[in-house]
């Protein structure tokens, strides 16, 4: 890796790289390399139990015990608090035990994952230098950032695993007079700081902001509705001294509407106009910041709110989960917003967006009524439509589960064509990451297809819909999905038709879910399963893992999902135990039976 590439990975480039990640695991890998300085093999050995704390006065610092090949501790890497939060939240979400590997893949797979993110970032931004990003580049970024922030080189070397200080020389620029003066600023040789020292004020401001953002993360974990999570986010932001005003607007019927805010009751914003900072942030997907609300023309509509709530700087933060832009989060500050805080707020917007998606999916699972939407497409831009037209065959969906790196794993019944011909064609199709024959029934076949690219059903699923039916014939592809009753259908339809112009919404109806014991049973079971356990159990069912003879081996199933075989068995055992506990609860648990805990 050239030094030019390492130097080119600025904070802005690193942020673009993070925005190109499509799964929580991808983002965690990038952050462990770029913000904690871990090597690929070290990332692959991380376990939740490796996280330790160190109290320094009123502050708690996090460290990660980095293990060598023999499993013994090799060093302690410094773990930024928000990275520790993401690691802990990811491990809890996917059901990783304290002594289990968080990223159970090979070091080579970690390297490939980072390379894939770099290619994706380059494609999205046009910055071809990002194609050269590797785990080595990220470690160089880690070293340069820490040194630029004034961290003692000895601490950087110890945290990053460099044995000699000389290894850091490529990341240290030659010092000029200003650098030397800054280096002596806190020694007895320098004049005393005057009151109101600017750097100290900036650091204190960022610390306060970080504390509030972390509080929002904890509040989101307790939210069960979208209204609730937006209210909790705003209240957590203004609870300290960092933010004077917090406000959320969301899309409804294709229009952005004021939903909730926390601060002075009369400090509201008008978002009906098409221009200004809010429109800029929504169009670009980037945080829009001003440190002069009254003088910035893009924030002209904000002056009344600024006077009412007492803030002079503001930021507009897009709320999205990388697929769906739900609206904006706005904050007002009595002070200035730094570039570091801008990056912090961008991360907060993504966290809120991901939580909105999770909450809506949970509501969809438990709702008494849902909206049923049916789409039809006659073009071949959608994968299943193209495959059916190419081979003169029919596809019918058995089931779909999340796969690796943003893919969806479809189990479809194929009739009218040979499985070998379809799989051979699909292997060269850009929308398909992988495919295999699960079982041949003679007149039809069951295929497993990992779809990562353009398909109507995937586009809908990426935006929170639950696919109920999918059929594709040589004439058309039909997809029926369920969404929550408060879904912005207009925006959803626009997203689909923009991507697939030959697609139209052919029906929309509200459907009551039957009040049956089976439905209640499924809902209660889903509540007890982690996302990963539910996905693994569903994939195993559709892949014929429980049939005799088996339609798929554990190794085939683990490879398709992107996990190791031991991890697959772990999730399956826990999921099966919860399934049986729920089924036999009245018979066994009440008489001494106990559930197997996830920890």
N, C-alpha and C positions, 0 to 999 in steps of 0.2 A: 504494500500500500504506500503510495507516495505521500510525502509530507504536505503537498498541495491539497490533496483531498482532505486530510485531517484539518488543515487550517481553514478550508472552505466550509466545514461544518460549524457554522455559526449558531447562535441561539435560535435565530429564525429558521435556519435549515433543520435544526434538531426538532423544532416544533412542527415543521412540515412533515418530518419523518414520523413523528408520533401520531399526527393526524391521519397518516396513511395506514396505520394499523387497523385491522378489521375485527380482531378478537381481543378479549381481555388478556389472553395468554401472550399474544404478539406484543401488546403494549408493555406488559410486565417484563418480557425478555429485553426489549429495547431499553427500558428504564434501569433494569439491573446492570446492563452493560454501560449505558451512557451516564447514569447518575450514581451508581455504586461501584463502577469500575470492575465488574466481574468478567472473567474469561468464559468462553462457551462451556468448557467442562465444569466450571464452578457453578454456572447457572443451572446446569443439568443435575447438580447434586444438592441444590437448595431444598431445605425442609423447613416447615413452619417453626419447629423446635429450635432451629438455629438462630432465631431472632432473640437478642438479649437487649437489656436496657442499662443505662448508666445515668444516675442522677447527679446533676451538677448544679447545686443550689436549688432554684425553683424550676429548672429546666430538666426535662427527661430526654436523653439522647438514645437513639437506637443503633445497634450494631448487628451485623450478620456474621456468624461464625462460619468462615469459609473452609470447606473441607478439602483435603487432598485426595489422591487416588486411593489411599489406604483407609479413608474415612475419618482420619484424625484431623483435628482443627489445625489449619495452616496459618490463618491470620484472622483478624477481625476487620471486616470492611464497615465503613461508616454508612448507615442506611438513612437517607433523608426521611423525615417523618411521614410525608405524603406517599413515598414509595412503600414504606412499611405498612401504611394504611391500605394501599392497593394490594399488597401481597397478602395481608391478613384477610381482606375482603374476598379476594379471588379464591384463596384456599377454603374459606368457609362456603362460598357459593358452589364450588365444584366438589365439595366433600373430601378434601385432602386431609388426612390425619396428620398429627403433629410430626410423626416420624416417616411420613411418606414424601416422596419427591414432588415438588410443586410443578416442575416441568419435566415429566418423565420421558424424555427423549434423549437421543445421542447428541454429543457435542456437535457433530457434523450437521444434525438436523437443526440445531440452534443457529448455526452459521447460515444455513439455507433459508431459515425463517427470516433472519435479518436481511439477507440479500433480496428476498421476495418483497419485503416492505420497502426497501430502497428502490426497487424497480417500480413498484406501485406509486411511490412518492414522485419519482421522476415522470411517470406517465401523467400524473394529475397536475403537476406544477410546471412541467417543461424544463426543469432543472436537471440536466443529464448527469451532473456531478453526483447526484444522489444515487445513481446506479452503482457507484464505486464504494458505497458505504458498506462496511463490514463490522463485525464485533471489534476488530482491532481499531477501526476508525472511531467507534463509540468510546472505547477505552481512552483513546487519545483526546477525544472531546472532554471526557471526564477529567483527565489530568489538566488540560489547558484551562477549563472552567474553574477548577478549584484553585489553581495557581493564580489566575487572573483575579479571583476574589480575595487573594491575600492569605490563603491557607498555607501554613508552614510546609515547605517542600518535604520535610521529614514525615509529616503526617500524611501527605498525599501519597508518598512512596509506600508507607506502611499500609494505608487503606487499600491501595491499588495493587499491592503485591510486587512492586518493583524493588529489587534487592539493593540497588545502588542509586544514589541521588543523581548520578550522571545519566541514568536512563531517562530522566525528566528534562534533560537539556534541550531536546528538540521542541519542547513545548514552552520554553521560557524565552521571551524576546529580550533583546539587549535593553538595559535600563537607561533612561535619559534622566535629566536633572529632576524632573517632576516625580519620576518613579523613586529616585533615591530619597527625595524629601518625604514622600508618602511613607517609605519604609521606616524612616526615623521618627515619624509623627507621634508614635506612642511611646517613645523612649524618653529618658530623663534629659536628653540633649535637645529636645524640641521645646518650643515655647508652649505654655499651657493653652489648652483649647478654650476658646471663648464661648460664652453661653450661646446656645442655639446652633451648635455645630451641625452643618448640613448633612454630612454622612451619617451621623448618629441618628438624626431625625428620620432619614430615609430608612435606615435599618429598623428603627422602632415602628415605623409605619408598616413596613412589610411584615414584621413579626405579628403585629396586630391583625393584619389582613389574613395571614396564614392561619392564625388561631381561629378566626371566624369561618374560613373555608373548611377547616377541619371539623368545626362544630356542625357545619351544614352536612358534611359527609356522615357524621353520626346521626343527625336528625333524619336524613333520608332513609337510613336503614330501618326506621320505625314507621315510615309512612305506608299506608295501605291504599290510599286514593290519590289521584292526581291533584285534586284540590288541596288535600292535606299536605302533600309533599311540597307544593309550591308555597303554601302558607308557612310551613316549617322552615323552608329555605330562606324566605324573606325575614322571618322573625329571628333566625339564628344569625343572619348577617348583621342586623342592626342591634343585636344584644350587647355588643361591645362598643369600643370607641372607634373601630376601623371605618364603619360605614354609617352615614347619616340617613341613607335612603336606600330601599331595595324594592324592586317592582318587577312583576312578571306579566308579559302579554303573550297570549297563545292564539294560534290559528283556529278559527271556527267558521265553517261555511266558506272558506277561502279568504276570510277577512281577519286581520289581526285585531284582537280585542283586549282591552285592559281587564286583567283577571284579579290580581291581588297585589297588595303592596304593604310595606311596613315602614312607618315613620309618621310624620304629621298627616292628619286625615285629609287635609286639602292639598297635599303634595302629589297630584296626579299628572299624568302625561297624556297628550293627545296623539294617538298613533293612526289617525284616519288618513293623514296625508301620505303621498307616495314617496316623497323625498326625505332627506335628512339622514341622521346617523343610524336610525333603526333600519331604514331601507338599505343603507349601505352594508350594515352588518349582516342582514338577511341575504342579500345578493352575493356577498363575497364569502360568507361563512367565517369571517375574521372578526376579532374583537375590535370595536371602534372606541377610541379613547380621546378625551379632551381634558386638559387641565385648566381650561378657561371656558366654562359653560356660557357665560354672558357674552364673550367675544367671538365664539366659534359659530359661524353661520349654520353649520349642520345641526347645531343644538339650539337653534333659535326658539323652538317650541318648549324648551325646557326651563326657561328663565323663571317662570312662575313657580314651578316645583322647586327650583333651586332656592328661591327666596323663602318659600314656605318651610322647607326642610333644612335649610342652612348648609348647602354644599356648593362648592365652586368647581370641582372636577367630577367627571362622570365616565362610565364605561357601559357600552352596549355589548352584551355577550350572547352570541347565538346559542340556543338550547337545541342540541341535536344528538343523535346516536350514530352519526356518520351515514345514515340512510334516510332518516326522516328529520326535517327541521321543524321542531314543535313551536318555536316562537323565540322570544328573547328574555334574558334576565338583565335588568338594568340596576346599576348601583351608583349612588352619589357619595362623594368623599369631600370632607372639609380638609383639603390638603392637596397632594399630588399623587398621581398614579404612575409608578415606574414601569419599565419594560418587564422586570421580574414579576410584578403584580399582574400585568397584562397576561403573561403566560399562565400564571396561577388561575386567573379568572377564566381563561380559555379552557383549562382542564376542568374547572368547576362546571362550565356549561355542558361539557361532554358527560360528566358524572350525572348531572340532573337529567340530561336527555336519556341516558341509559336507564336511569331509574324510572322515568316515565314509561319507557318501553316495557320494563319488567312489570310495573304496576298494571298497565293496560292488559298485558298478557294474563296476569293473575285474575283481573276482573273479567276477562273474556271466559276464563275457565269456570268461574263461579257464578256468572251472570244468569239471572232467570230468563232474560230475553237478550237476543243478539240480532244484529243486522246481517242478513244473508245477501251477499252480492255475487252475481254471476257475470263473468267476462267471457267474451269470445274473440278470437283473433284468427284471421285468415291469411296473414302474412307469414313469412318464414324467418322473421327476426327472432322469434321465440323458439328455443331449442326443440321442445317436444313437437311443435307444429312442423318444424323443418324436418325432423326425423321421420315423422309419419308420412309427410309428403314425399320424401326421398325414397322410402322403402315401401310405400303403399300399404302401410300397416296401421295397427291400432294400439295405443297405450292406454292403460287404465290404472289409476293410482291405488296401491295397497296401503301405503303409509309414507310419511316423510319425517326425518329427524335431523337436527343440526349435525353437521360434519366438522371436519377440521378446517381451520383458517377461513371461516366465512362460507364454506360450502354447505349445501343442503343434500342430504342423502335420501334419494327417492327410491322406493321399492315399487316397481311398476310391472304390470302383467302385459306382456307383448304377444300379439297374435297377428298372423298374416305375413310374417317375415321370420327369417332365421335369426336366432340370437347372435350367432357368430358374425353375420353380416352387419347387424345393427351395432354391435360392440366395436367391430373393426372401424366402422364409419365414425362412431362417437369418439373413438380414441384420437382422431385428428380434428375433432370439433373444438373450437376455442372455449365453448361454454362448459365442457366436461373435463373434470380433473381426473376422474377414474371411473371404471365400470367393470362389472363382472356378472357372470351367470350364477344365480343362486340355485335355481332348480328348473329342470326341463320336464314339463308335464305332457309332452307330446304335441297336442294341438296349441299349446301356449307355453310361454316361458316366464319365469320371474327374474327380473333384472334388478341389480343394484347400481344406480348411477349417481355419482357425486357431481352435482352441478354447481359450478362456481361463477358462471357467466350469465348471459342474457336469456331469461325465460320469464314469462308472465307470472307464473306461480312463485318463482323465487323473488321477483320484485315485490309482489304482494306480501309474501312472508317477511321479507326484510323490513317492511313497514308495519309490522305488528299484526297482520291478518293471520288467521288459522285456516289452512287449506282443508276443505271437506271433500271435494271431488276434483279430479283432474282426468280428462279424457282427451285424447288427440287422435284424429282420423286424418286421412289424406286431404279432407276438405277443410277442417278447422280444428282448433284447440279450444276447449272449454274448461274454465277454472271457476269453481264455486268456493267462496271463502266466507268465514264468519268474522265480524269485527264488533267491537263494543258499540252500544247505541249512541255514545257521544263522539264517535269517530268523525273527523272532518272528511266526509265522503268525497266532496268536491276536490279537495287537495289530493286525496288518494287516487282518484280517477285521473286527475291531471298528470300525476307522476307516472302512471301506467301508460297512458296514451302518448305522453311525450317520448317515452322509451320505445313504445310499440304503436306506431300510428294506425295500424290496421286493426287495432283492438277497440272494442266498445263495451260499455256496461249494458247488458241486456236485461237485467232484472235486479230489483232491490226490494227486499221485504223484511219486516221485523218478524222474528220467529221466537215464540216462547219455547223454552226448553221444558220438556216434561218433568214433572216433579216425581221422579222415580227413585227408588232405593239405589239402583245401579248408578244413576247420575250422581247422587249424593256420595256414594261410595268412591267413585272415581275422583270427585273433587277433593274429598278428605285425604285420599291417598296422595294425590298430586301435592297437596299442602305439606305432607310429611317428607316427600322425596326431594332431594336436591335436584337442580337442573341437570347435572351430569348423570345422576342415577336414573332419572326419568328418561333421558335420551338414550342411555345404554340399554335400559330395559325394553324400550320401544324398538330400538334398532335390532336387538336380539330376537324379538318376537317376529318382526317383519322379515328378517333374514333367515327364518326357519331354524334358529339355534335350538329351540325347545322341541322341535319335531323329531321323529325317529323314522328313518335315519335323519341325521341333522342336515339341514340345508346349508349351514355355514359352520366352520370351525371357530373356536375362540380367537385363533390367530388371524383369520380372515376378517372377522368382525372388528378386532382391535385395530388392525391396519386401516380399515375403512374409516373408522371414527377418528383415528390419529392418536391412539393411546397405546400403552404397553399391555401385553396379555395379563400380567399380574394386576394391573390397575383395573382392567376390564372385569376380571373375576371379583375384585374387591367391590366395585360398584354393583355388579350383578347380585352378589351375595347380600349386600346391604339392602338393595332394592327388593329382592325376593323376600327377605326377612320382614320388611315393612309391609309388603303385600300380604303375606300370610298372617302377620299380626293384625292388620286391619280386617282381614276376612274372618279370623278366628277370635277376634277381640273379646266378644261376650263369653265365648266358651273357655278360653285359656287365660287371658290376661287378668280377668277378674278373679281367677283362682290361683294367682301366683305367677302367671306367665309374665315375662318382661321383654321389652323391646331392646334390640341391640343398638347401643348409642353410636352416633357417627364419629365421636371422638376416639 
